[in-house]
Amino acid sequence: MPIYEPEIKYADMKRIVEDGHVCGECGGRLNIAFIGGKNVLRCANLEHHTITMHDYKNEERIRQHKMDSTALTKLTENQMLARVSMGGKFVDDLNPVEKRKLASLARFYGFDPAMGEMTIYQGRPYVSIDGRYRKAQETGKFNGVESRPATKEEYESQRIPPEDYLWRADVHVKGAAYPFVGWGRVFAGETMGGKGFKPVEKNPQRMAEKRAEAQALRKAFHIELPSIEEVGTPDDPNIIESTARVVEPPIASDIAQDAQEKPPAVNRDVTLIKTSTDLYKAVCADWPTSFKSSKDVNKELGINSWTDSSETPAQAYERIASVRK
């Protein structure tokens, strides 16, 4: 059956046709017809009712400008912002501040938002399975991945209900004696209640497999950012269960102490501050009275953890230093 206007707005239908999306079942071109008093998005076969989310015009343009991690980290902020605007996951939902944050993080980690390798969702950064695979391949140590559905015994040992989908992935790394194992789960509730367009609804087995691959790749190649395949799930590390607490304002003596602390005797070369660990060590060493741990640094920067930051470690250091000169 075709897709009627109540399911997709007319403006979105026009955009889908103009961007070159095609039928998800036959690959045929889409068009808009007026049937029964309603606008309808359809291909030549009225029995088909899915569309691909591929924008072939944009994808071809991206393929012509594909870049590796080294080249991506050397882009200017404006150049990376241009790649953010080329497309990617959730990019149309980002405000200007979030786009700048995405550009900054992509430059730091060497991911390509134009290829959908990194995005911002609800203010948090996420990495896609495509980004993890490219990073793994660039190391020269990636030696393949094997994946399969979980066995009945594995379901039982992990206490997974049979209606959920569970997969295992083994990532092999050259020189490692054993593979890095990842588990991917799709909860039954994720596959229900929608209109069938989401990947997790259309193919929950493949989504569970992707989540397993992403977890194994994350273990093997030490990219600690959360995976976009887990957005909104109970396994999403950005969903935090906590209780509220009262945050007391700083007392006057603390403020005075911070303000009076002298700048470091030696000017630090900020170009050497490349990681969050470098940042924390530098700040705690240069202003030991004000900063005892990474938590103190994060508090100064107004973030809960480094993944919340839209700055590079060097930029964060310079901001802290600027108020203490």
C-alpha positions as CSV (number, residue, x, y, z in Angstrom):
1,M,0.0,0.0,0.0
2,P,1.3,3.6,-0.6
3,I,2.1,6.1,2.1
4,Y,-0.7,8.7,2.7
5,E,-0.4,12.3,3.9
6,P,-1.4,11.6,7.5
7,E,1.7,9.5,7.9
8,I,4.1,11.9,6.2
9,K,3.5,15.6,5.7
10,Y,3.2,16.9,2.1
11,A,6.3,19.1,2.6
12,D,8.3,16.0,3.7
13,M,7.0,14.0,0.7
14,K,8.3,16.7,-1.6
15,R,11.7,16.7,0.1
16,I,11.9,12.9,-0.1
17,V,11.2,12.9,-3.8
18,E,13.6,15.9,-4.5
19,D,16.4,14.3,-2.5
20,G,16.3,11.1,-4.5
21,H,14.9,8.6,-2.0
22,V,13.6,5.5,-3.5
23,C,11.2,2.6,-2.7
24,G,12.5,0.4,0.1
25,E,11.2,-2.7,-1.6
26,C,11.9,-2.4,-5.3
27,G,14.3,0.5,-5.5
28,G,12.0,2.4,-7.9
29,R,11.7,6.2,-8.0
30,L,9.0,7.8,-5.9
31,N,6.4,10.3,-6.9
32,I,3.5,12.1,-5.3
33,A,-0.1,11.4,-6.4
34,F,-3.5,12.7,-5.4
35,I,-5.7,9.7,-4.6
36,G,-9.0,9.6,-2.7
37,G,-8.7,13.3,-1.7
38,K,-5.2,12.7,-0.1
39,N,-1.6,13.2,-1.2
40,V,0.1,9.9,-1.6
41,L,3.8,9.0,-1.7
42,R,4.2,6.0,-3.9
43,C,6.3,4.0,-6.4
44,A,5.0,2.2,-9.5
45,N,3.8,-0.7,-7.3
46,L,0.9,0.3,-5.0
47,E,1.6,-2.8,-2.8
48,H,4.9,-1.3,-1.6
49,H,4.9,1.0,1.4
50,T,8.5,1.6,2.5
51,I,11.1,4.0,1.4
52,T,14.9,4.1,1.8
53,M,16.5,6.8,3.8
54,H,19.3,7.0,1.3
55,D,19.8,10.4,-0.4
56,Y,21.8,9.2,-3.4
57,K,22.6,12.7,-4.7
58,N,24.1,13.7,-1.4
59,E,25.8,10.3,-0.9
60,E,27.5,10.6,-4.2
61,R,28.7,14.1,-3.3
62,I,30.1,12.7,0.0
63,R,31.9,9.8,-1.6
64,Q,33.8,12.3,-3.8
65,H,35.0,14.0,-0.7
66,K,35.7,11.1,1.7
67,M,38.5,11.8,4.2
68,D,40.6,9.9,6.7
69,S,41.0,10.7,10.4
70,T,44.2,12.7,9.9
71,A,42.7,14.9,7.3
72,L,39.5,15.4,9.4
73,T,41.5,16.6,12.4
74,K,43.3,19.2,10.3
75,L,40.1,20.8,9.1
76,T,39.2,24.3,10.3
77,E,36.0,24.8,12.3
78,N,34.3,26.3,9.3
79,Q,35.4,23.5,7.1
80,M,34.0,20.9,9.5
81,L,30.8,22.9,9.9
82,A,30.4,22.6,6.1
83,R,30.7,18.8,6.4
84,V,28.1,18.9,9.3
85,S,25.7,20.7,6.9
86,M,26.3,18.1,4.2
87,G,24.0,15.7,6.0
88,G,24.2,12.9,8.5
89,K,22.1,11.5,11.3
90,F,19.8,14.0,13.1
91,V,21.6,17.0,11.5
92,D,18.3,18.7,10.6
93,D,17.3,18.7,14.3
94,L,20.5,20.4,15.5
95,N,20.6,24.1,16.5
96,P,23.6,26.2,15.7
97,V,25.3,25.6,19.1
98,E,24.9,21.9,18.7
99,K,26.3,22.0,15.2
100,R,29.4,23.8,16.5
101,K,29.8,21.3,19.3
102,L,29.5,18.5,16.7
103,A,32.1,20.1,14.5
104,S,34.5,20.6,17.4
105,L,34.2,17.0,18.6
106,A,34.4,15.6,15.1
107,R,37.7,17.5,14.5
108,F,39.1,16.3,17.9
109,Y,38.2,12.6,17.4
110,G,38.6,12.5,13.6
111,F,35.1,11.4,12.7
112,D,33.2,12.6,9.6
113,P,29.6,13.9,10.3
114,A,29.0,14.1,6.6
115,M,29.3,10.3,6.4
116,G,27.0,9.9,9.5
117,E,30.0,8.7,11.6
118,M,29.2,11.1,14.5
119,T,26.2,13.1,15.6
120,I,24.6,15.0,18.5
121,Y,21.3,13.8,19.9
122,Q,19.6,15.6,22.7
123,G,22.8,17.4,23.4
124,R,25.0,14.3,23.6
125,P,27.6,13.0,21.2
126,Y,27.2,9.6,19.6
127,V,29.3,7.5,17.2
128,S,27.8,5.3,14.5
129,I,28.9,1.7,13.6
130,D,30.3,3.1,10.3
131,G,32.6,5.4,12.2
132,R,33.9,2.6,14.4
133,Y,34.6,0.3,11.5
134,R,36.6,3.0,9.7
135,K,38.6,3.8,12.8
136,A,39.3,0.1,13.3
137,Q,40.4,-0.3,9.7
138,E,42.8,2.7,9.9
139,T,44.7,1.1,12.8
140,G,45.8,-1.8,10.5
141,K,45.1,-4.2,13.4
142,F,41.5,-5.0,12.6
143,N,41.3,-8.6,11.6
144,G,37.6,-9.1,11.0
145,V,34.3,-9.6,13.0
146,E,32.0,-12.6,13.5
147,S,28.4,-12.2,14.7
148,R,25.6,-14.6,15.4
149,P,22.3,-14.7,17.3
150,A,22.5,-15.8,20.9
151,T,21.9,-19.4,21.8
152,K,19.1,-20.5,24.2
153,E,21.7,-21.1,26.9
154,E,23.0,-17.6,26.5
155,Y,19.5,-16.1,26.7
156,E,19.0,-18.0,29.9
157,S,22.4,-17.3,31.5
158,Q,21.9,-13.5,30.9
159,R,18.3,-13.7,31.9
160,I,17.1,-12.2,28.7
161,P,13.4,-12.8,27.9
162,P,12.8,-14.8,24.7
163,E,10.8,-12.0,23.1
164,D,13.9,-9.8,23.0
165,Y,16.6,-10.0,20.3
166,L,20.1,-10.8,21.5
167,W,23.3,-11.1,19.3
168,R,26.9,-11.7,20.0
169,A,29.8,-10.2,18.0
170,D,33.5,-11.2,18.2
171,V,36.0,-8.6,16.9
172,H,39.4,-10.0,16.1
173,V,42.5,-7.8,16.5
174,K,45.9,-8.8,15.2
175,G,48.2,-9.8,18.0
176,A,45.4,-10.4,20.5
177,A,45.0,-14.0,21.7
178,Y,41.3,-13.8,22.1
179,P,38.5,-11.8,20.4
180,F,36.8,-8.8,22.0
181,V,33.2,-9.8,22.7
182,G,30.2,-7.6,22.4
183,W,26.5,-8.2,23.1
184,G,23.7,-6.4,21.4
185,R,20.1,-6.4,22.6
186,V,16.9,-5.1,21.1
187,F,14.1,-4.9,23.7
188,A,10.7,-6.2,22.5
189,G,9.1,-2.9,23.4
190,E,11.4,-1.0,20.9
191,T,9.8,-2.9,18.0
192,M,6.2,-1.9,18.9
193,G,4.2,1.3,18.9
194,G,5.7,3.0,15.9
195,K,4.7,3.1,12.2
196,G,7.3,0.6,11.0
197,F,9.8,3.1,9.6
198,K,12.5,2.9,12.2
199,P,15.3,0.4,11.5
200,V,14.7,-1.2,14.9
201,E,11.1,-1.9,13.9
202,K,11.9,-3.0,10.3
203,N,14.8,-5.3,11.2
204,P,15.3,-5.8,14.9
205,Q,17.7,-8.7,14.3
206,R,20.1,-6.5,12.3
207,M,19.9,-3.7,14.9
208,A,20.8,-6.2,17.7
209,E,23.7,-7.3,15.5
210,K,24.9,-3.7,15.0
211,R,24.7,-3.1,18.7
212,A,26.8,-6.1,19.4
213,E,29.4,-5.1,16.8
214,A,29.5,-1.6,18.2
215,Q,30.1,-2.8,21.7
216,A,32.9,-5.2,20.6
217,L,34.6,-2.5,18.4
218,R,34.4,-0.1,21.3
219,K,36.2,-2.5,23.6
220,A,38.8,-3.4,20.9
221,F,39.7,0.1,19.8
222,H,39.1,2.2,22.9
223,I,36.7,4.8,21.5
224,E,34.6,5.4,24.6
225,L,31.9,7.6,23.1
226,P,28.4,5.9,23.1
227,S,27.0,4.3,20.0
228,I,24.2,5.9,18.0
229,E,22.6,2.4,17.6
230,E,21.8,2.5,21.4
231,V,20.1,6.0,21.4
232,G,17.1,6.0,23.7
233,T,17.5,2.4,24.8
234,P,17.8,1.2,28.4
235,D,21.5,0.4,27.6
236,D,22.2,4.0,26.4
237,P,24.9,5.2,28.8
238,N,23.6,8.8,28.4
239,I,20.4,7.8,30.2
240,I,21.3,8.2,33.8
241,E,19.1,7.1,36.8
242,S,19.7,9.4,39.7
243,T,18.1,11.2,42.6
244,A,17.9,15.0,42.9
245,R,20.2,16.8,45.3
246,V,20.6,20.4,46.4
247,V,23.7,22.1,45.1
248,E,24.9,24.7,47.5
249,P,26.2,28.0,46.1
250,P,30.0,28.6,46.6
251,I,30.8,30.5,49.7
252,A,32.6,33.9,49.5
253,S,35.9,32.6,50.9
254,D,36.1,29.9,48.2
255,I,35.5,32.5,45.5
256,A,38.1,34.8,47.0
257,Q,40.6,31.9,47.2
258,D,40.1,31.0,43.5
259,A,40.4,34.6,42.4
260,Q,43.6,35.1,44.3
261,E,45.4,32.0,43.2
262,K,48.3,33.0,41.1
263,P,48.8,31.8,37.5
264,P,51.5,29.1,36.9
265,A,55.1,30.3,37.0
266,V,55.8,28.6,33.6
267,N,53.7,29.2,30.5
268,R,52.3,25.9,29.4
269,D,52.4,24.9,25.7
270,V,48.7,24.2,25.1
271,T,49.4,22.4,21.8
272,L,50.6,19.5,24.0
273,I,47.2,19.3,25.7
274,K,45.5,16.8,23.3
275,T,43.4,14.6,25.5
276,S,41.1,15.1,28.5
277,T,43.7,13.3,30.6
278,D,46.3,15.9,29.5
279,L,43.8,18.7,30.4
280,Y,43.0,17.3,33.9
281,K,46.7,16.8,34.7
282,A,47.7,20.2,33.5
283,V,44.9,22.1,35.3
284,C,45.5,20.3,38.6
285,A,49.2,20.8,38.4
286,D,49.0,24.5,37.5
287,W,46.3,25.5,40.0
288,P,46.5,22.9,42.8
289,T,44.5,25.0,45.3
290,S,41.4,25.2,43.1
291,F,41.6,21.8,41.4
292,K,42.1,18.5,43.1
293,S,40.5,16.2,40.6
294,S,38.9,15.9,37.2
295,K,35.5,16.6,38.9
296,D,36.7,20.0,39.9
297,V,37.8,20.7,36.3
298,N,34.5,19.6,34.9
299,K,32.6,21.7,37.4
300,E,34.7,24.8,36.3
301,L,33.8,24.0,32.7
302,G,30.1,23.5,33.5
303,I,30.0,19.9,32.3
304,N,29.2,16.6,33.9
305,S,31.8,14.6,31.9
306,W,34.3,15.3,29.1
307,T,31.8,14.0,26.5
308,D,29.6,17.0,27.3
309,S,32.2,19.4,26.2
310,S,32.1,21.2,22.8
311,E,35.7,22.4,23.2
312,T,39.1,20.7,22.5
313,P,41.2,20.0,25.7
314,A,43.5,22.9,24.7
315,Q,40.6,25.3,24.3
316,A,39.2,24.2,27.7
317,Y,42.6,24.9,29.3
318,E,42.8,28.3,27.8
319,R,39.3,29.2,29.1
320,I,40.3,28.2,32.6
321,A,43.5,30.1,32.4
322,S,41.9,33.2,31.0
323,V,40.0,33.9,34.2
324,R,43.1,33.4,36.4
325,K,45.4,35.8,34.6
